[in-house]
Amino acid sequence: MKRLFKFLKKSPDRIAIAASAIGILLYLFLIPIWNNQGSEIAKFMAEDAVPDQPVKYGHYFVIIYFSLLIAIWSSRFVRQQFFKNGAILFIAIALSGNVLIYWTSEYLTIYARKIFFDYIEVPAIVILLLFFTLMVYKSKEQSSSNFKKYFYLVPIPLTLFFIILCQDIPLAAVITLLICILILSSNNQQTEKTDSKTKWYSITVKIIAIVLILISFAISFAIKYRPTNIVGENPEIQNEDFAKNSGIELYVFNTGFNRMAKALSPTYKKWRPCPIYLIKHPKFGYILFDSGISEKVALEGQSGLGFPMSFLFESKSKPEMLSFNQLKRFGVNPDEIKYLAISHLHDDHIGTVDAFKNAQLIMNGESKPKEGSLPEFKAASAFKESASVVGKSYDLFGDGTLQLIEKPGHTDSDLMILVNLDKGPVLLTGDAVVHADWLQSTDVERLPTQPEKAAQNRNNIRNLELKSPELIVFPGHDMPVIQKNRTDIFLVNPLFFTTAYLNIKN
């Protein structure tokens, strides 16, 4: 032991030796965790995985990355600053990718986890390995030892060996680099000479490396879910006698399923339906509320959502579940839809708007769709103003059967519809009520753009349910209990309302 300390004291690379040795010991410590959590890691990286707890292996592995960073940063066995600084930069990128995968993606979607792994950590660690190999190759010019002259041939084959052994590219590359640094640093007797011309470059690279690491940890901390508990105003709701025998019927279709990331909701594990509502009016024909999931998602899957939605939501559908396909099979041509009312501008509600060419598009007057993304729309406030039990509303037909209610909260452009069906009223809320759990909680979650107004809407609807037991509330992503006597409400294609149809589990 004394000889070891004496050797370290004399060695110019003692910090690199110590850091790489610690990294290797940590790796040995992680082997049983890897073995015990192998199935959990596979699930964590799999297509349909939402872990209850973070994968400890990934949390610990970041320490090994730090030991590698320190080892490369402090190494003196090579004088080529370009390669050394390049290695420092790419180890920082790989480390940041690892944090995003195991620390941050716990709160995001599996798609985000895959992107971070495939496009950040793996490329960075591969480039790092190449930089290190070149760095070792260049260092042979400064050594008369045959051992050092040919050591540049070691890193890549050794990495391939560890890839076969542990089936993980970053893990294999990192342990290879630690072993190589330990060997080279232990045999190094030269001190590093810094070229004053490249000193500013070295400082800049190291600052960038530190900033990248800090940002990755900051993102992980910032997106961690924290409840948004708001009691909100609780105004008295007036009793209202809803008209019946209107002859209006409601047909409910499900266009797919969504699941929110853990960063947004405490009920993140549950897959929820994405329904649309076909209202059949005996006098005015067909009215559609929302158009559901897009064709792009049905065909391309998660990537069809685009950024940032693909990092915050998981979405699944099939072509036969798309709104226009279901309506056709039901016997209603999309061209027969006279009005298409949109609850708000999120992708899972406006996915197939373009399929309804003849429909008058109706939205909240505050809606601001991206230019060219939607046809010209008519504001709900353009219709005759009326009063509903939840506040100011607009009468679509002037007969009190369909009332359009502009109530921002979930977004700035929320629109609900209160419909007097033949046997009683229903309230189609869109995401003003995301799901039944949300309606019963004080936590409005991270979703609303106007949390206070979202809480007030929630309270109004709660009170309305108490005052009017005959009212059925249809949340944006949930299905209420429908009593058998409600022969004016129909679930079309019931199999589409089951997660089993899409081979997913709740």
N, C-alpha and C positions, 0 to 999 in steps of 0.2 A: 504493500500500500504506500509505503514511504517512497519507493522508487517511482511509483505512478505519479505521486504529487510532485516529486522532483522533476520528473519528465515534463509534466504539464507546466510547471513553473518556468522551465527553460524554453519550452516550445513556443514559437511565435504564433502558432495556430491553436493555442490552448482553448480559446472560446469556441472555435469551430469544432474542436474535438469533443468538448463537453456537451455542446448543443446537439451534435449528431449522435453521440452516445445516449443522451437522454431521449432523443427521438426514437432510437432503436429499442430502448427499454420500454418506452410507451407503446410501441408497436407490439412488442411481446405481451404487454399487459392487455392489449386490445384483442389479441387472438381468441381468448375464450369468449369475450363479448361478441366478437364477429361470429363465432361458432354458435353461441346461444341465440343471437339475434339474426342469424342468417335469414330465417324465414320472414322475420319482421322487416328486415331491410329490403327483401324482395317485394314484400307487400307495399312498402313505402314507395318504392320506385315503380310499382305496377299500375295498371290502367285504372283500377277501381279501388284505390286504397285511400282511406282517410284515417290515420292513426289516432288513437286516443291520447297517447303520450309520445313525445319526441323520441326518435331513435337514439339511444345513448351513444351508440358507436359513432354516429356522425358528429355528435357534440364533442366527444373526446378527440376525434381525429383531427379537429382543427388545432389542437395543441401540438400534434406532430407536425402539422404545417408550419406552426410558429417556430418549432425547433429547427426545421429545415431552413426557414427564412433567416434565422439568426446564424446558422451554420454557414450559409452562403455569404451573408452580409459580412461576417467577420473573417472569412477564409483569406489566407495570404499565400496560398500555394500557386496562385496565378496572378500575373500583373496586367493582363489585358482588361482594362476597365470596361470596354464596350461590352464584352461578353458577360462580365460579372454583373454589370448594371442591367443588362438585358435579362439575365437570370433572376435578379432581384425583382424586376418588374413583373415577370411572368409568374413567379412564385406568389407574388401579392395578388395577381389576378386569379390564379388557381385557388388560393386561400379564400378570396372573396367569393368565388363560385361555390366553394364548399360550405361557407356560411349561408349563402343564399339557398342551397339545396337542403341542408339539414336544420338550420336555425330559422330561416325565413319561410321556406316552402311548407313548413308545418302549418302555416297560416294561409297559404295560397293553394292553388290547384295542382294536381298531378302534372298537368300540361306545363305549368311554370317550372316545376321540378325538373322535368325532362329537358326543357329549353336550357336551364342553367347548367345541367350536366353535359348535354350534347354540344352546346355552343359556347360555354365559358370554361368550366373546369377541365374537361378532357382536352380541348385544343390548347389551353394554356399550359397544361402539364406536359403535353407532347412537345410543344415548342420549347418549354423549359429544359426538357431532356436533351433536345438537339443543341440548345445553347450551351448546356453543361458539357456535352460531348465535344463541341468545338473549343470550349474553354480549356478542357483537359488536353485536347490535341495541341493547342497553341502552347500550353505550358511545357510540353515535351522539349521544346526548343531551349528551355532554360535548365534542362537536366541532362546529366550524362548517364543516368541510370536507365538500363534497358527496361526495367520494370515500369518506370514512369513514361518512357517513350511509347510503350504499347498499351498503356492503361486506357487510352481513349477507346479501345476496342471493347471494353468491358460493359459500360452502362446499358447500351441497347440490348445486347443478348441477355444480360442479367434481368432487365425489365421484362423481356418476353418470358423468361423463366418464371418470374413472380406472377405475371398475368395468367399463365397456365395454372400456377399453384393456387392463386386466390380469386381468379375470375373477376378482377377489378383493376381497371387501368390506372386511376389515380393512386390507389393503394400500392400497386406494383412499382410505379414510377417513383413515388416518394421514398419507399424503403430502399430502393436501388440507389437513389441519390444520397441518402443518409449514409449508407454503407460505403459508397465511393468517397464521400467527403471525409469520413472517419479515417479511411485508409490513406488517402492523399495528405490530409492534414497531419497525420501521425508521422509521415515520412518527410515532412517539409521542414527545412531549416532556414529558408530564406524569408526575409521580411518584405512586405509590400512596399512598392514605390509608387506614389501617386503623381501622375503628370498634372502639373498645375493648369495646363490648357483644358483638361477634361474634368477638373474638379467641380466646376459649376454644373456640368452635365450630370455627374454622379450625385450631387446634392439634389438636383431637380428630380431625378429618377427616384431617389429614396423618399422624397417628399410625396411624390405621386403614389408610391407604393403604400405609404402610411395612410394617406387620404383614402385610397381605395378600400383598405381594410376597415377603416373607421366608418366609412359610408355603408359597407355591407352589414356591419353590426348595428349601425343606427337604423337601417331599414328594418332589420329583424326586430328591434325594440319598438319601433314606431307602429308597425302593423299588428302587433299583438292585440288580440281582442280585449276591449274594455267596455263594459255595459254603459249604455246611455239611458239612465233611469230618469224619466220625466213624468211626473204626475199629471201636469197639464190642467187647463181649465175644464170644469165639469158642469156645463150649463144644463138647465132643465130642458127636457124634450117634451113638446106638446103631444098629447094624444091625437091620433089621426085615424079616421075610418077610411081604410083603403077600399076603393071600388073593386068589385068582383064581376065575374061573368063578362069579361072584356073579350073573350075569345082568343086572347093572345097566348101563344105557346113558346116555350123556351127549349132549345136543343143545345146540349153541351157536348163539345168535342175536345179531346185532348191531343195536342200536337207534339208532345214530347215531355221530357223531364229535365229539371234543373237542380243543381245543388250549389249552394253558396260556399265560398271559402270560409275557413275558420276565422279569418280576419274580420269578416262582416257579421257573422251570426253565431250565437251559441248553439243553434240547432243545425249546424253545418253538415252533420252526417246524413241528414235525411234528404232523399230525392223527392222533389215535389213536382206535380203536374203543371203543364203550361196550357190551360184551357182557353178555348174561344167560345163565344156564345152566339147562336143563331136565334134571333127573335122573329117569330112569324106573326105578323099583324094581319087580321082578316081583311082590313081595308087598304093598308099601305104596303103590304108585301113583306119582303125580307130585310132585316137590319142585322148587321154583323157587328159584334163588339170584340175588338182586337183581332189580329190575324195570325198570332202565334209564332212559332219557331220558323227560322228561315230555311230555304231550300239548301243554302250553302252548308248549314250545320247538319242537315239531314244527309247530305252527300259526303261532306269532308270531315264531319265530326268536330271535335273541340277546336281545331285550328280555324274552322269557319267563323268563329266568333270574332277573331281579330284581337289585337291588343288595345286596351288593357283588359277587356272583358274576359278573354281566355285565361287570364291569371286570377280572376276573381270569381268566376262561375264555371261550373261544369255543365255541359248541355248535351243531351242525346235525343235523337229522333230517327225516324226512317221516312223515306219518300212517301210511303202510303199514309203516313200520319199528318202530312202537310195539309193545311186548311183547304186548299182548292181541290186536292185529291179526295179528301173525305166528303166534301160537299157534293162533288160529282157522283161519287158512289151512293150518296144519300138521295140523289135525284134532284139536286139544286145546282144549276149551272152558275158559275161565278158571275156571269153577266147579269143574272137575275137579282143580285144584291143591289138594293137601291141606296142604302146608307151604310157606311163603314165608320163606326165610332172607335177612336183609339184612346185607350186609358192613359198612356204616356209613351214617351219616345224610346224606351229601352228595346233592344234588339229582339227579345223574345216575345214582344207584343206587336211589333211592326214588321215581322219577318217576311210576310208575303202580301203586303199591301198592293204591290204592282199587279197581282193576279186579278184584282177587282176593278177593271177598267171603267165600268159604267157606274160605279158607286160614288155617291157624294161623300167625300172624306170629311169627317167631323172631329175636331180636336179642341182642347182647351185653348182659348185665345192667346195664352202666354206661350204656347208651343213655338219652339224655334228649331225646326229640323235643319240639318245640313243642306246647303243649297243643292238642289237637284236630286236629293235623296228620296223625296216623297212628292206626289202630285199636289197641286194647290188644294188647300183645305178651307173649310168653312168653320169659323169659330162657333162654339156652342152658344156664346152670348148673342149671336146673330138671330137666334130664335126667340120666340115670345117668352118674356120673363114671367116666372111664376114663383111660388113658394112651396118648398117641400119641408119635411120634418127635420132635415139636416141643414136647412138654410136656403139661400137664394138658389134658384134653379131655372132651367129653360125648357119649355115644353116643346118637344120635337114636332108633334102633330097638332098641338092646340086642343087635344081632347083629354089631357091629364094622364094618358096611359104610359108615356115614356118621358121621364124628366132627366135632363142632362145637368149634372152637378159638378161645377168647377171648384175643386178643393185641393189646393197645393199642400204638399207635406212630404210625401215620398219623393216627388220631384216638384219642380215649379209649374208643371203643366198637367197635373193629375185631373182625370175626368172619370166620374162615376155615373152610372145610370140606375135610376129607380124605375122599375117596371111593374105595372099592375097586371099580372097575369090573370088568366081566367079564374084560378082558384085562390089567388092571394098575391101579395107583393114579393118581389125579390130585389135585392140591392147588389148590383154588379160593381165591385169596388176597384177592379184593377189592383195595383200594388199599393193603393191607399191603405188597404189591409193586405199585407203580404201573405199571411197564413193564419190559421186559427190560433196557434201558440202565441203569435205576436199580438193578437187582439186581446189575449188574456194577461199579458205581461205589462209591466211599467217600463220595460226596456224597449225603447224604439229602435235599438241596434244602430249600426253605423250607416244604414241605408239612406235615411231621409236627407234631402237637401235642406229642409226646414223642420228640424226635430220638434220644435214647440207646436207647430201647426199639425204635424203628424200625430202628436200626442192628443191634441184637441179633437182631431178627426176620429181617432180611436175611441175617445171618451163619448163622443156623440153617437157613434155606431153602437157602442155598448149599451148606452141608455135607450137607444131606439129599439134594440133587441128586447130589453126589459119591458118597455112600454107596449111593444107590438110583437107578441110571441108568434104570430102567424108569419112574420117577416123571415125570409131566408136570406142570409148574407153569403155571397159567393166571393171569397178572397181571390187575390190574383194567382196564388199558387197553392190552393187547397180545395178540397171538396167537402161541402157541408153534408149533414145528414138530411136526406130528403124523405119526408113521410110518404107512406103509401097512398094517402088520399090526394097527394099533389100529382094529379093526372095531367097537369099542364107542363111538367118538367120531364125531359127525357135525356138520358145519358146514351149517346150514340157511340157505337163500337166500344163496349165496356172493357174489352181486352186491352185496349190502348191505355186505359187508366191504371194498368198493372205494370209494375217495374219489371216483372218477369218477361214481358213482351220484348224488352230491350236488353234482357240478360243482365240486369243490374239488381242489387239487393239493398234494402233499407235496413 
